[in-house]
Amino acid sequence: MVNDKQMVKYVIGERQVLAKMKNGEFRLVKLQVGLPEPLENRWQSEIALDGLYPNVVKVPGVDSFQCLNLAFGVVRTALEKFIESGGQLYWKDGSGPLGLVDIFS
């Protein structure tokens, strides 16, 4: 589910990296994972990759634990696809390039 707003409401985890686009442009990217919130019989957590993708995405789960696990998985998958399409990631200070192991460890 996609939300048209730009910001995660209750950020519990954030990392900033530089993304080198396929065309050579550099962008600051803010990776955010939001606090899981109950919604009827399930939970949801907002995620954002501000600087790469314009929208906040709501990731559902059966409980808060699964919700967080899936949210980080969606962020990782989006970054994998970015790298596979020719993009590169760097630490905020410009050092790198980074692999996904660097970002998620």
Buried (B, 14 or more C-beta within 10 A) or exposed (E): EEBEEEEBEEBEBEBEBBBBBEEEEEEEBBBBBBBBBEEEEEBBBBBBBBBBBEBBBBBBBEEBEBBBEBBBEBBBEBBEEBBEEEBBBBBEEEEBEBEBEEBEE
